[in-house]
Structure formats: C-alpha cells, structure tokens
Amino acid sequence: MANEIQTKFDVVAAVAITLSNLASGAARQGTFIANATRRGAAKVTVKITSDAAAAPFASSTYEVWLLRGDGTSRDDGCGAADAAYPAPPTLPANATLIGTLVLTADTSQAFIGTFDTSSAGPLGPTWSIAIANRSGNKLNANGALSYVNYEYYLPEIQ
C-alpha cells in the first residue's frame, strides 16, 4: 500500500494582541511567538469586529501582516510584546502582507478571514501578526469580539 502525504494540524492558539478601539489609520502588533517546534508555516484566522456606532467605509480593509524575528531582532525593529506598530502608510518596511479583510459598511459586523503564512517563506524562530486598520473608523470597543488565532501545520507521511 502506497504512503500518502497528509496535512497535520497542531492545536489552535491565540496571538496576544489588543484590538479594541484600534483607530483608523493605526496598526498593532501581537506578542511574538517562539516557534519552538520549528514549524515552517501556520494558518492564521483573524476575526475583527467593526465599531458599534460607526461603520467602516465600504470596500476599505483590515490588513494582516506577518512579522518575523530571530529571537533577538525583529522586522522593522519592533518590540517583542503586544504594542502599537508604525501606522500606515509607514507599515511595513520589512513585514510581509499575508492578507486583507475587505469590509462592508456595517456596524458591529464580524469580518473573518483565514490566511496561510507559507507564501511568505519559513516562519523562523519567532514570529507574530500585525493588524492595520484602514477602515475609516475605529474597531469595536469590546476586545472579546476580535481575535487572532493560529495553528501550525506540516505535511506528514501516512
């Protein structure tokens, strides 16, 4: 019987990132993740909820950026913890765009997307995600309504 190569997924985990009230034109990075298992890629799921009082502009975007580091240095000299990141259009000098959420003009709307980091090359020893808000309005004040999760994956011979 011939072997198959199937995709093996690890446990879903959260990227520590504060998205509540993120202003339009601002960006935020999550805390860097140590890639202790040396996985080459991850599936990143982003859920961002628009503000309850002011809708995003139709066809505007939330951008999802991959940040990488070697354990000491990180893309664009950013810190290792959940923090503000250089606002667009400065963002990013060296980070890699892995996806965008295209928005509708709806208040309290959850926008969800799943993005694959593999097109950006190996994750490296440490990595994180940055979110840029280009919607025209701030994000929802309830931080529990927005999140960034990730799940490592790798090919495995069965």
N, C-alpha and C positions, 0 to 999 in steps of 0.2 A: 504494500500500500504506500502510495506516494505521500510525502510530507506536504503540509500547507503552511504558508506564512500568514498568520492572522495578527490582527492588532490587539495588543494587550493594553488595557487602561488601568491606571493606578486610581487611588481614592481621590475624590474631589476635595479640594482645599480652597480656602479663601485667601485672596490677596488683601492685606490690611491697607485700606485706602478710605479716606474720608471724603465722600462726595456730596454730603448735604450742603445746600446753599452755594455750590460752586458757581461763581459768577460767569456770565457770558464773557468770552474773551480770556478766560483764565484756564489754567491746567493744574492737575495734581498728579503726583506720582505715588505709587504704593510702596510699602516697605519691601526692600529687596529680599528675595527668597534664595536660600542656599540650595543649590542643585546637588545635594549630597549623593543622590542615586545616579548622577551623571546622565540623566535623560537628555536626549537631543532635541525634543520638541514637546510642546504642550498644546492642548486645546483650551482656549480661554473663552469663557462665557461672561458676557457683560450685560447687566440689567441696569438701566438708568431711567429714573422716573422724572418726568418734567414737573415744573412748579405747579402748585395747585391754583395759583392766582393768575399767572401769566404764561401763555402757551409759547413754545418755541416757534420760530418762523418756519413756515412750510419749506421743505427741501433743504433746511440747514442741517448741520451734522454734529454728532459727538464723535471725536476721533479716538482711536485706540492705538497707542504706541508701545512698542517693545523696547525696554531699556535693558542693557546688559552690563555686567561687570566681571572683573577677575578676582573678586574677593577683597580688593583694596581700592581700586579705581573703578569708576562707573561712567557710563555715557554722559557726556556734557558736564562732567564734574559734579553730578548731582549727589545728594546725600544718600544714606542707606535707609532712612526712615520715611514714613508717610509724611509728605510735606508738599507745599506749593512747588510747582515746576514752572520754568520760564513760560510766560504766556505767549500764545500765538500772536504774531507770526514767527516769533523767535523759536518756538518749539518746532521741531527739534533741530539741533545742529547735527547730531550723530545718532539719534534714536531711529528706529525703523517703524514706519506706519504699517500696522497689520490689519487695519480695518476701520470702517466708518459705519455709524448708525445714521441712516437718512431719516429725518424726522417729519412728522406731520404737525399741524398747528392744533394740538390738543393738550389741554391741561391735565395734570395728574395721569399722564399716559406712560406706561412702562414700555420702553424700547429695549429689545433684547436681540443680541447677536452672538454668534459663536465664531471664533477666529482661530486659525491654525498658525502657530509660530514657525512651522517648518520652512516656509518660503523665505524667511529671514536668515536661515542658516542655524547652526547649533546655538542652544541657549547659553552655554558657557557655565562657569562656576556659580555665578549669581545673576539674577535677573528680576525684573519687575515690569509693571504696566503703568503707563501714564494715560490719563484721560484729559482731552482738551475739549472744552465746551465752546462750540461755535454756533450756538443755537439762537442767540439774540436775547435770551433770558436765563436766569439762574436755574439751578436744579432744585428739586423738591427739598424742603427743609427736613423732612423725615428721612434720615440717613438709612433707616432699615429698609426703605423701598428701593435702594440702589445697591448693587454689589458687583464685585469682580471675582469670579471663581476660576480655578484652573485644574486641569487633570493631565498629568504626564501620560504619554503613550509611546509604545515601541513595537516594532514588528517582532513576533515570536514564532518560531517553528513549532508546529503541532504534529 
